[in-house]
């Protein structure tokens, strides 16, 4: 996706279409059109234009903790002075990395590695770490449970009723799940193939998927339904936050008293600026990816939102300068 575009390239209708797709990336065009006050033809034409211009992408994603497809490790990276963008480019190119952000604060980069097991994670972090010669230090923060995810984020650009209408009934807050202690289910070969296709284009029609994969439409439709009903397959709309009016994008790293972690996580997950929030281990046991309209809003956010969390011991904020990779997809052009 092309980071060079400015907010002026989107109008109100574009933003409303993006907001509808953020609520449900596979929402029927009839439903999208109803909430954006446009015809289906216009909504589809605007979507195609946004996608062709590299401003928008709808993808299918796996909730890793429900499968045996891997686990997430957030890593705070310090680079040698002046080499942060070089490190970011090399990490972005790694197939083991699904998220890279260049930030300010106590770290230079935030990187999300995904590995199937401990041996693979050791290889990524210690043996084959990209740009290791340019990195001065790392701090690994394993994510152990989600409170909310990007699939559930509501931009607030549509009325609350839109979420109730557009969102699949199976999509619920992670902290409401009853299956956290259940054994993750391995995906079938067909389910893996379906996920791989939807990872590139989450709005691909079932008929197209069936033709590409050499299966019947009914078998592909059943596979998708199984994945979605189990909460394994969700859909995300990738777009630069600034294009939707959120100029402050940042991560919060919080130390919470252990017996207050659940309460603090639920409270912060309910904030409208929270895109992702997860419990973790180590120095920080609550980690979140947030957005706000303006950087000046961070002052009130720090005092009134973070400061009001139960059991807060310490906090850190890393402010995003640019997101290089998100949900496995490059968001910006490589640095010159």
C-alpha positions in Angstrom: 0.0 0.0 0.0 1.2 3.5 -0.8 1.9 5.8 2.1 2.5 8.7 -0.2 -1.2 9.5 -0.5 -2.6 12.3 1.6 -6.0 12.6 3.4 -7.1 15.0 0.7 -7.4 12.1 -1.7 -10.4 10.7 0.2 -13.8 12.3 0.6 -16.6 11.6 3.1 -18.1 8.8 1.0 -14.8 7.1 0.7 -14.3 7.2 4.5 -17.8 5.9 5.1 -17.2 3.0 2.8 -13.9 2.2 4.5 -15.7 2.4 7.9 -18.4 -0.1 6.7 -15.8 -2.5 5.5 -13.9 -2.2 8.8 -17.0 -3.4 10.5 -17.3 -6.3 8.1 -14.8 -6.8 5.3 -17.1 -9.2 3.5 -20.3 -7.2 4.0 -22.7 -7.4 1.0 -22.6 -4.3 -1.1 -26.4 -3.9 -0.5 -25.7 -3.4 3.2 -22.7 -1.2 2.6 -24.7 1.0 0.2 -27.5 1.4 2.8 -25.1 2.7 5.5 -23.1 5.0 3.3 -26.1 6.6 1.5 -25.0 5.6 -2.0 -26.0 3.1 -4.6 -24.4 -0.4 -4.7 -22.8 0.5 -8.1 -21.2 3.7 -6.6 -20.0 1.9 -3.5 -18.4 -0.8 -5.5 -16.8 1.7 -7.9 -15.3 3.7 -5.0 -14.0 0.5 -3.4 -12.3 -0.6 -6.6 -10.7 2.9 -7.0 -9.4 2.9 -3.4 -8.0 -0.6 -3.9 -6.4 0.2 -7.2 -4.8 3.4 -5.8 -3.3 1.3 -3.0 -5.2 3.1 -0.2 -7.3 0.1 0.9 -7.1 -3.6 1.2 -9.5 -6.1 2.8 -7.9 -9.3 3.9 -8.7 -12.5 5.8 -6.7 -13.2 8.9 -6.3 -16.1 11.4 -6.8 -15.8 15.1 -3.6 -17.7 15.9 -4.5 -18.8 19.4 -7.5 -20.9 18.1 -5.3 -22.8 15.6 -1.9 -24.5 15.5 -0.6 -21.9 13.0 1.7 -20.1 15.4 2.0 -17.6 18.2 2.9 -13.9 18.4 6.0 -12.3 19.9 6.1 -8.5 19.9 9.7 -7.2 19.9 10.9 -3.7 20.8 14.0 -3.0 18.8 16.7 -0.5 19.2 18.8 0.2 16.1 22.2 1.7 15.6 22.0 5.5 15.3 20.8 6.5 11.8 20.1 2.9 10.7 16.5 2.5 11.9 14.9 2.6 8.4 17.4 0.1 7.1 16.5 -2.3 9.9 12.8 -1.7 9.2 13.1 -2.5 5.5 14.9 -5.7 6.2 12.5 -6.8 8.9 9.5 -5.9 6.7 10.9 -8.2 4.0 10.9 -11.2 6.3 8.1 -13.7 5.8 8.2 -14.4 9.6 7.2 -10.8 10.4 3.6 -9.6 10.1 3.9 -6.1 11.6 6.6 -3.5 11.6 6.3 0.1 12.8 9.0 2.8 13.1 8.4 4.6 16.4 9.7 7.2 18.8 10.3 6.7 22.5 12.1 3.9 24.3 12.3 1.8 21.1 13.0 2.6 17.5 10.9 -0.2 16.0 8.0 -2.5 17.0 8.0 -5.9 15.3 5.6 -8.7 15.5 7.2 -12.1 14.8 5.0 -15.2 14.3 6.4 -18.7 14.9 4.9 -22.2 15.1 7.0 -23.3 18.1 9.8 -22.3 20.4 12.5 -23.7 18.1 11.3 -21.5 15.3 11.0 -18.5 17.5 14.6 -19.0 18.7 15.8 -19.2 15.1 14.0 -15.9 14.2 15.2 -14.0 17.2 18.7 -15.4 17.8 20.0 -17.2 14.7 18.4 -15.6 11.7 17.4 -12.2 13.0 17.3 -9.8 10.0 19.6 -6.8 10.2 21.2 -8.2 13.4 24.4 -6.3 12.6 22.4 -3.0 12.8 20.5 -3.8 16.0 21.8 -2.8 19.4 19.2 -4.3 21.6 15.8 -6.1 21.6 13.1 -6.8 24.2 10.6 -9.6 23.5 7.1 -9.3 24.8 5.1 -12.5 24.2 1.3 -12.0 23.8 -0.6 -14.6 25.7 -4.2 -13.5 25.4 -6.2 -10.9 23.4 -8.7 -8.5 24.9 -9.7 -7.0 21.6 -8.4 -7.1 18.0 -8.3 -5.0 14.9 -11.2 -7.0 13.4 -13.4 -5.5 16.2 -12.3 -1.9 15.9 -15.0 0.6 15.0 -13.9 3.9 13.4 -16.9 5.7 14.8 -17.6 7.2 11.3 -20.9 5.4 11.1 -23.7 5.2 13.7 -23.6 2.5 16.3 -26.5 0.7 14.6 -24.2 0.0 11.6 -22.0 -2.3 13.7 -25.0 -4.3 14.9 -26.3 -4.6 11.3 -23.0 -5.3 9.5 -21.0 -7.4 11.9 -21.2 -11.2 11.8 -23.0 -12.7 14.8 -20.0 -14.9 15.5 -17.7 -11.9 16.0 -17.4 -11.2 19.7 -14.9 -9.7 22.1 -12.0 -12.1 22.9 -12.4 -11.6 26.6 -16.0 -13.0 26.3 -14.8 -16.3 24.9 -15.4 -19.5 26.8 -12.8 -21.6 24.9 -9.5 -20.0 26.0 -8.5 -23.3 27.7 -9.5 -25.4 24.8 -7.0 -27.2 22.6 -6.3 -25.3 19.4 -7.7 -27.0 16.3 -5.5 -27.7 13.4 -6.8 -26.5 10.0 -7.7 -29.0 7.3 -5.8 -28.7 3.9 -8.8 -27.0 2.3 -9.2 -24.6 5.2 -5.5 -23.6 4.9 -5.9 -23.1 1.1 -9.0 -20.9 1.6 -7.2 -18.8 4.3 -4.2 -18.4 2.0 -6.4 -17.0 -0.8 -8.4 -14.7 1.5 -5.1 -13.4 3.0 -4.5 -11.7 -0.4 -8.1 -10.5 -1.0 -10.7 -11.0 1.7 -13.6 -10.1 -0.7 -12.9 -12.9 -3.2 -16.1 -14.6 -4.0 -16.8 -18.2 -3.1 -17.2 -19.2 -6.8 -13.8 -17.7 -7.6 -12.2 -19.5 -4.6 -13.7 -22.8 -5.7 -12.4 -22.4 -9.3 -8.9 -21.5 -8.1 -8.7 -24.3 -5.6 -10.3 -27.0 -7.7 -13.1 -27.7 -5.2 -16.9 -27.3 -5.3 -18.5 -24.1 -4.2 -20.4 -25.9 -1.5 -17.2 -27.4 0.0 -15.5 -24.0 0.0 -18.5 -22.3 1.5 -18.7 -24.9 4.2 -15.0 -24.5 5.0 -15.4 -20.7 5.3 -18.4 -21.1 7.5 -16.6 -23.5 9.8 -13.7 -21.1 10.1 -15.9 -18.0 10.7 -18.2 -19.7 13.2 -15.2 -20.9 15.3 -13.8 -17.4 15.3 -10.7 -18.6 13.5 -11.2 -16.5 10.3 -11.8 -12.8 10.6 -11.5 -9.9 8.2 -9.6 -6.7 8.4 -9.6 -3.5 6.4 -6.0 -2.2 6.0 -5.8 1.5 5.6 -3.6 4.3 6.9 -5.2 5.6 10.1 -4.5 9.2 9.0 -6.8 8.8 6.0 -9.6 8.3 8.4 -8.8 11.3 10.6 -6.5 9.7 13.2 -3.2 11.5 13.1 -1.9 9.9 16.4 -1.1 6.2 16.2 0.8 4.7 19.0 1.4 1.7 21.3 1.0 1.6 25.0 3.1 -0.7 27.2 1.7 -1.1 30.7 2.7 -2.8 33.9 -0.4 -3.7 35.8 -0.7 -5.4 39.2 -1.3 -9.1 38.3 -4.7 -9.4 40.2 -6.0 -6.3 38.3 -4.9 -7.3 34.8 -8.2 -8.6 33.7 -10.1 -5.6 35.0 -7.6 -3.2 33.4 -7.7 -5.0 30.1 -11.5 -5.0 29.9 -11.6 -1.3 30.7 -9.0 -0.3 28.2 -10.4 -2.6 25.5 -13.6 -0.5 25.6 -11.9 2.7 24.7 -12.9 3.8 21.1 -9.2 4.4 20.2 -8.2 0.8 21.0 -7.4 -1.2 17.9 -5.6 -4.1 19.6 -5.0 -5.0 23.2 -3.4 -8.1 24.6 -2.1 -9.5 27.9 1.6 -10.3 27.8 4.5 -11.5 30.0 7.6 -9.7 31.1 8.2 -6.1 32.1 4.9 -5.1 30.4 1.9 -7.3 30.9 -0.7 -5.2 28.9 0.1 -4.0 25.4 -2.1 -2.0 23.1 -2.2 -0.5 19.6 -4.1 2.8 19.7 -5.3 5.7 17.6 -6.4 9.3 18.4 -7.5 12.2 16.2 -4.5 14.4 17.2 -1.2 14.1 19.0 -2.3 16.7 21.5 -5.0 14.3 22.6 -2.3 12.1 24.1 -2.1 14.5 27.1 -5.6 13.8 28.2 -5.4 10.2 27.1 -2.3 9.6 29.4 -3.9 11.3 32.4 -7.6 10.3 32.0 -7.4 6.9 30.3 -4.1 5.3 31.2 -4.0 7.0 34.6 -7.5 5.7 35.5 -6.6 2.0 34.9 -6.9 -0.2 38.0 -3.6 -1.5 39.3 -1.4 0.7 37.1 2.3 0.5 38.1 4.1 2.0 35.1 3.4 3.0 31.5 5.3 3.7 28.3 4.1 5.1 25.0 5.8 4.6 21.6 4.4 6.9 19.0 4.3 5.6 15.4 6.1 7.6 12.7 5.1 5.1 10.0 3.7 1.6 9.8 5.8 -0.4 7.3 3.9 -3.7 7.5 0.5 -4.7 8.8 -1.1 -8.1 8.9 1.6 -9.5 6.6 1.2 -6.7 3.9 3.7 -4.0 3.2 2.1 -0.6 3.9 4.7 1.7 2.5 7.4 1.8 -0.1 10.9 0.8 0.9 13.0 3.7 2.2 15.3 5.2 -0.4 
